[in-house]
């Protein structure tokens, strides 16, 4: 997959655990884990918005395109 | 989901009633008929041959008044379209040829196969309905089970057709009726074939839906 999810990098930068993030964005830890490990097929704008808001970042900080 | 569970329950109940009516009652009737024939054989020192569920077609269009209406005593015409025939002959007077014995064995094995296949399909069907009631619809195991039922119906149709064909062949070798022809015309069991194909088609739709669900589960 050429879209890379850098959620773990941003979480490390903000020193936030998966459980803490899941509580704040209201997504189950299991689903956040799927997203973090790159197994997700798609991400909803609403989820992306919530993650960006909690981690105080841009969508581009979480998603990256690699050729 | 409540509506779905109610429909599943209704389907299960209807199916069990249908099985009771078509299979259990038929078995009981068959048992009574077999008992009657066996008693007749013993009492008269005879041997019999059975040909069940034969399709009959009249040789002519002429209507014969061959029955009576007990209610008003008026004669009426009984036109059978399906009948079971039983022939009787003296003991040890009818020597079966090797071909006849072979066909009898194949026919018996097919009968056994139909019975086993039917009960297997029945068990799988009940398992599916019970899993539906637990809301396990878009699951791989459900798709596999429905596939088994679809293929089961096709196999049942094929075996019934061959069995019916052999029965008609054996009946035509042994019997010639004055007014009716024992017909090959309806030996193919289209009901089972159509049912099997419809189930397989619906299962393919379920397979596609399960694929969509899997993808949907990976959208965060």
Interface residues (C-beta under 8 A of the other chain):
Chain A: X27 X31 X32 X34 X35 X39 X40 X41 X42 X43 X44 X47
Chain B: X215 X218 X219 X220
